[in-house]
Amino acid sequence: MLLLSFGALDHRMIGRGRGGESSGKSARTWRWADGPLGRAVQRTGRYRNPNPVRAFDPVGAGFVESLARPGGNITGFVSFEYSMAGKWLETLKLIAPHIVRIAGIRDLASPSEMGMLGAIQAVMPAFFAMPFIAIGGGDAVDFDRVIEEYAREPNGLIILPSPNTLVHRRVIMAQAARHRLPAIYPYGFFAREGGLISYGIVPSDNFRRAAAYVDRILKGARPGELPVQVPTKFELVINLKTKEAYRKKILRKAHIRESRQKNRRLFQI
């Protein structure tokens, strides 16, 4: 959710460089409303300057009373729609029908992901017989390790949107590509940077729409009386180069299995 509150906030998540290391400068600054930062947003006093902050489940997290009437000093634009859970699973089933398990790659420090995990678990039986599991960590080393362990079987991945999965996305994508794990990502820029496929909202659209709310609030409207808006634009992005690399690896594995089966039959004869 893109929250529009008013007051002074100095908490920022600085962009990281390749592999998760600090880049020393921030080309893209994210403010996240999980934990203490979200509570700070709610406690801000007199309205001065708009502070966009990112969150996912504003009602479940307690930031607003309802989407229709947020109350308090917060309104905004939701950045996750629960129907996306079914789309993620459906897409993985279409592009990789051979997989037997699905894992959600999550940020252990992000409580807002619990609603997303619940939404995926609720629709999982409609697409896969195996139970859905969640794995994750808090830094590049954690993500590298858990994906390495998970890759021992033909599995698929859903990468959940969170601060650390964004910061360490290159590590996650590199491990998924190395093990040829079919993975679906939450934002288009994941696929444009080398990920297999992505489905999610268009973040820039939320920021464009937020400008109208900022204008109304600066003219006297109360944030808590402006309804929280749901996403209106979604995009599906497929990296064709990555897709071809996955296809060749899968065909190569299939050919090896077929050759082994033929050799076994010949031996039996």
C-alpha positions as CSV (number, residue, x, y, z in Angstrom):
1,M,0.0,0.0,0.0
2,L,1.2,3.5,-0.8
3,L,0.2,5.4,2.4
4,L,-0.4,9.1,2.4
5,S,0.3,10.5,5.8
6,F,1.6,13.9,6.8
7,G,4.5,14.6,9.2
8,A,8.2,14.2,9.3
9,L,9.7,10.7,8.7
10,D,13.4,10.1,8.4
11,H,13.4,6.2,8.1
12,R,14.5,5.2,4.6
13,M,15.5,2.0,3.0
14,I,18.5,2.8,0.9
15,G,18.9,1.0,-2.4
16,R,21.6,-1.7,-2.5
17,G,24.0,-2.7,-5.2
18,R,24.5,-6.0,-6.9
19,G,24.4,-8.9,-4.5
20,G,22.8,-6.9,-1.8
21,E,25.8,-4.8,-0.8
22,S,25.3,-1.1,0.0
23,S,25.7,1.0,-3.1
24,G,26.6,4.2,-1.3
25,K,23.8,6.1,-3.1
26,S,20.2,5.5,-3.7
27,A,18.7,5.5,-7.1
28,R,15.4,4.3,-5.7
29,T,14.2,5.1,-2.2
30,W,11.6,2.9,-0.6
31,R,9.8,3.7,2.7
32,W,8.1,0.7,4.2
33,A,5.2,0.8,6.7
34,D,6.0,-2.5,8.5
35,G,6.6,-2.4,12.3
36,P,7.7,0.7,14.0
37,L,7.6,2.9,10.9
38,G,4.0,2.2,10.3
39,R,3.2,3.1,13.9
40,A,5.2,6.3,13.5
41,V,3.0,7.2,10.5
42,Q,-0.1,6.8,12.6
43,R,1.3,9.0,15.4
44,T,2.3,11.9,13.2
45,G,0.8,15.2,14.4
46,R,0.0,18.3,12.4
47,Y,0.0,17.7,8.6
48,R,2.9,19.3,6.8
49,N,4.4,17.4,3.9
50,P,3.1,14.2,2.3
51,N,5.1,11.1,3.1
52,P,4.5,8.1,0.7
53,V,5.1,4.8,2.6
54,R,4.7,1.3,1.2
55,A,2.6,-1.4,2.9
56,F,0.4,-4.3,1.7
57,D,-2.6,-5.0,4.0
58,P,-3.6,-1.7,5.6
59,V,-6.7,-3.1,7.4
60,G,-5.0,-6.3,8.7
61,A,-2.0,-4.3,9.8
62,G,-4.2,-1.8,11.7
63,F,-3.2,1.3,9.7
64,V,-6.8,2.0,8.6
65,E,-10.3,1.1,10.0
66,S,-11.6,0.1,6.6
67,L,-10.8,0.8,2.9
68,A,-13.9,2.9,2.5
69,R,-13.3,5.1,5.5
70,P,-9.7,4.8,6.7
71,G,-10.0,7.2,9.7
72,G,-7.1,8.9,11.4
73,N,-4.4,10.6,9.3
74,I,-3.8,7.9,6.7
75,T,-5.2,6.9,3.3
76,G,-3.5,5.5,0.2
77,F,-3.3,3.0,-2.5
78,V,-3.1,-0.8,-1.9
79,S,-0.2,-2.5,-3.7
80,F,-1.3,-6.1,-3.3
81,E,-4.6,-7.6,-4.4
82,Y,-5.4,-11.0,-2.9
83,S,-6.6,-12.3,-6.2
84,M,-3.0,-12.1,-7.4
85,A,-2.3,-15.2,-5.3
86,G,-4.4,-17.3,-7.7
87,K,-2.8,-15.7,-10.7
88,W,0.7,-16.5,-9.5
89,L,-0.2,-20.2,-9.0
90,E,-2.1,-20.5,-12.2
91,T,0.7,-19.0,-14.2
92,L,3.3,-21.3,-12.6
93,K,1.1,-24.3,-13.4
94,L,0.8,-23.2,-17.1
95,I,4.5,-22.6,-17.7
96,A,5.9,-25.5,-15.5
97,P,3.4,-28.3,-15.2
98,H,6.1,-30.7,-14.1
99,I,6.8,-29.0,-10.7
100,V,5.6,-30.8,-7.6
101,R,6.0,-28.2,-4.9
102,I,5.7,-24.4,-4.6
103,A,7.5,-22.3,-2.0
104,G,7.0,-18.6,-1.2
105,I,10.3,-16.7,-0.8
106,R,9.6,-14.2,1.9
107,D,11.3,-11.7,4.1
108,L,11.3,-12.9,7.7
109,A,11.3,-9.4,9.0
110,S,8.1,-8.4,7.1
111,P,4.9,-9.2,9.0
112,S,2.7,-7.8,6.2
113,E,3.4,-10.9,4.2
114,M,1.3,-13.1,6.4
115,G,-1.9,-12.0,4.6
116,M,-0.3,-12.9,1.2
117,L,0.8,-16.3,2.5
118,G,-2.7,-17.0,3.7
119,A,-4.2,-16.0,0.4
120,I,-1.8,-18.4,-1.5
121,Q,-2.5,-21.3,0.9
122,A,-6.2,-20.8,0.5
123,V,-6.2,-21.3,-3.3
124,M,-3.2,-23.7,-3.5
125,P,-5.4,-27.0,-3.6
126,A,-7.0,-25.8,-6.8
127,F,-3.7,-25.9,-8.6
128,F,-1.3,-28.2,-6.8
129,A,-1.7,-31.3,-4.7
130,M,1.3,-30.6,-2.6
131,P,1.1,-28.2,0.4
132,F,2.5,-24.7,0.0
133,I,5.5,-23.8,2.1
134,A,7.2,-20.5,3.0
135,I,11.0,-20.1,3.1
136,G,13.1,-17.0,3.4
137,G,15.6,-15.0,5.3
138,G,16.8,-11.5,6.0
139,D,19.9,-11.0,3.9
140,A,21.6,-12.3,0.7
141,V,23.3,-15.2,2.5
142,D,20.0,-16.4,3.8
143,F,18.2,-16.3,0.5
144,D,21.1,-18.0,-1.3
145,R,21.2,-20.8,1.3
146,V,17.4,-21.5,1.5
147,I,17.0,-21.6,-2.3
148,E,20.0,-23.9,-2.6
149,E,18.4,-26.3,-0.2
150,Y,15.0,-26.1,-1.8
151,A,16.3,-26.7,-5.3
152,R,17.0,-30.4,-4.7
153,E,13.6,-31.3,-6.1
154,P,11.6,-30.1,-9.1
155,N,10.0,-27.1,-7.4
156,G,8.7,-23.7,-8.2
157,L,9.0,-20.3,-6.5
158,I,6.8,-17.4,-5.8
159,I,8.8,-14.4,-4.7
160,L,6.7,-12.2,-2.4
161,P,7.1,-8.4,-2.4
162,S,9.0,-7.1,0.6
163,P,12.0,-4.8,1.4
164,N,14.6,-7.6,1.5
165,T,13.3,-9.6,-1.5
166,L,13.6,-6.3,-3.5
167,V,17.0,-5.4,-2.2
168,H,18.4,-8.9,-2.7
169,R,16.5,-9.7,-5.9
170,R,19.6,-10.3,-8.0
171,V,20.8,-13.0,-5.6
172,I,17.3,-14.6,-5.7
173,M,17.1,-14.5,-9.4
174,A,20.6,-15.8,-9.9
175,Q,19.9,-18.9,-7.7
176,A,16.6,-19.5,-9.4
177,A,18.3,-19.3,-12.8
178,R,21.2,-21.5,-11.7
179,H,18.9,-24.3,-10.6
180,R,16.3,-23.6,-13.3
181,L,13.6,-23.2,-10.8
182,P,10.4,-21.7,-12.4
183,A,9.8,-18.5,-10.5
184,I,7.2,-15.8,-10.6
185,Y,8.0,-12.4,-9.3
186,P,5.8,-9.5,-8.0
187,Y,6.9,-6.6,-10.2
188,G,7.7,-6.2,-13.9
189,F,11.3,-5.0,-13.3
190,F,12.2,-8.4,-11.9
191,A,11.5,-10.0,-15.2
192,R,13.1,-7.2,-17.1
193,E,16.3,-7.7,-15.0
194,G,16.4,-11.4,-15.9
195,G,13.7,-13.2,-13.9
196,L,11.5,-15.7,-15.7
197,I,8.1,-14.2,-15.3
198,S,6.3,-11.5,-13.2
199,Y,2.7,-10.6,-12.5
200,G,1.6,-7.7,-10.4
201,I,0.6,-4.1,-10.1
202,V,2.3,-1.3,-11.9
203,P,3.9,0.6,-9.0
204,S,4.3,3.9,-11.0
205,D,0.5,4.0,-11.5
206,N,-0.1,4.1,-7.8
207,F,2.3,7.1,-7.5
208,R,0.6,8.9,-10.4
209,R,-2.8,8.4,-8.9
210,A,-1.5,9.5,-5.5
211,A,-0.7,12.9,-6.9
212,A,-4.4,13.7,-7.1
213,Y,-4.9,12.7,-3.4
214,V,-1.9,14.9,-2.4
215,D,-3.5,17.8,-4.2
216,R,-6.8,17.3,-2.4
217,I,-5.3,16.9,1.0
218,L,-3.2,20.1,0.5
219,K,-6.4,21.9,-0.3
220,G,-8.0,20.8,2.9
221,A,-9.4,17.3,2.6
222,R,-8.8,15.0,5.5
223,P,-6.8,11.9,4.7
224,G,-9.0,9.6,6.8
225,E,-12.1,10.6,4.8
226,L,-10.5,9.6,1.4
227,P,-11.1,5.9,0.5
228,V,-8.1,3.7,0.2
229,Q,-7.9,2.8,-3.5
230,V,-7.3,-0.7,-4.9
231,P,-5.0,-1.4,-7.9
232,T,-6.3,-0.7,-11.4
233,K,-3.3,-1.7,-13.5
234,F,-1.6,-5.1,-13.6
235,E,1.1,-6.4,-15.9
236,L,2.4,-9.8,-17.0
237,V,6.0,-9.7,-18.1
238,I,7.8,-12.7,-19.6
239,N,11.6,-12.7,-20.2
240,L,11.8,-14.6,-23.4
241,K,15.6,-15.1,-23.1
242,T,15.3,-16.6,-19.7
243,K,12.3,-18.7,-20.8
244,E,14.3,-20.2,-23.7
245,A,17.2,-21.1,-21.3
246,Y,14.7,-22.8,-18.9
247,R,13.1,-24.7,-21.9
248,K,16.5,-26.0,-23.1
249,K,17.4,-27.2,-19.6
250,I,14.1,-28.9,-19.1
251,L,14.3,-30.6,-22.5
252,R,17.8,-31.7,-21.7
253,K,16.7,-33.3,-18.4
254,A,13.8,-35.0,-20.2
255,H,16.2,-36.4,-22.8
256,I,18.6,-37.8,-20.1
257,R,15.7,-39.5,-18.3
258,E,14.4,-41.0,-21.6
259,S,17.9,-42.3,-22.4
260,R,18.3,-43.9,-19.0
261,Q,14.9,-45.6,-19.4
262,K,15.9,-47.0,-22.8
263,N,19.2,-48.3,-21.5
264,R,17.4,-49.9,-18.6
265,R,14.9,-51.7,-20.9
266,L,17.8,-52.9,-23.2
267,F,19.6,-54.2,-20.1
268,Q,16.5,-56.1,-19.0
269,I,16.1,-57.7,-22.5
